[in-house]
Amino acid sequence: MTPSEYINLLHTRQLHWIKVASFFGSKQPEDDVQDAYIRAFEYVNKNGIKEDVDPYGLMFFCVRSTSLQKGDKVANSFDFVISDGTINIEEDSEYNKVKDDVIVGIIHEEVESWEWFERTLFTLYFNLSRSNTEKMSMRKLAKETRIALPTIFNTIKECKVKIKNRINDET
């Protein structure tokens, strides 16, 4: 199965995905579902299609995370359309690249203002230093540092909230 066929399979449940996005509080469920298709497509392109993994489970997580992460101030940088079995991804010409640089700067300033534990854990988890190309999962981080997984999870969650609040305050 090709990635396009995979996405077309997911698209057969379009109305279901819109309901899922609405359930998670999406103000624009159709747009969030389209963004979830992009995430699913990118994941399948990067990691391949695994026959033992439920494709609808992947899409559920993509829809859920997209719906929960979307805010009123998030800029959409891509238009994503499925028609006649083809996938078209076009960059939006109105997307402001300068805003990305400002947000990245805000994130780095916020992270630098934290105490050592939060800053180090967040930097390791999101690989902010880019010194290592391997992604560090929470479970792997817990195993290697011997810090309890719930501690890592809660710390990362709190860090994300701090960053989100700082970005909302400054943009």
Phi, psi and omega in degrees: 000133178275163177302324178295318177295323178299312180295321178297323176298315179296325183293341179296343179248034184308311182297323177298315182295324178295320178295321179297314179298319178296320179301323181273014172088017180293134176274341178225074187299324180297317179293320180294324177294320177298319177295325177294324175299320178298314180299316180296318180297314179296320179298314182293322177297320183283315188257352182081170181265123180258121185296333183272000180257129179292119181296329180288332176293316177301314182295322178302312180295323178295316179295315181299310183293323178296316181295321182284330183274339183291138174227176180295334186262006181280129180270135176273124183259355182223147167256134185233121185228135172248121177210137178053033177078006179249152180246127178241125176240117182237136178285136180285127184289340182272357182293132185264107181292333181296324180299324177301314181298321179295315181295318178299319178297318178298316180300312181296320177298316180297313181299320180294338181277352183279165173292164186305313186299308180298314182299315182293314181297314180296317179297318177295313185295314182267003177053049182294333181283341181057020179281340180234128183277348181281131179286138182256111177282163179297320179295317179294320178298318178296318181294315184285328182263348183061031173262139182301137181304316178299326177295315179297312181302310182294322179294314179297319179299314179296322179296318179298319179296317179300316180294315180301315180296319179295317179296316179298324179291324187261353178246000000 
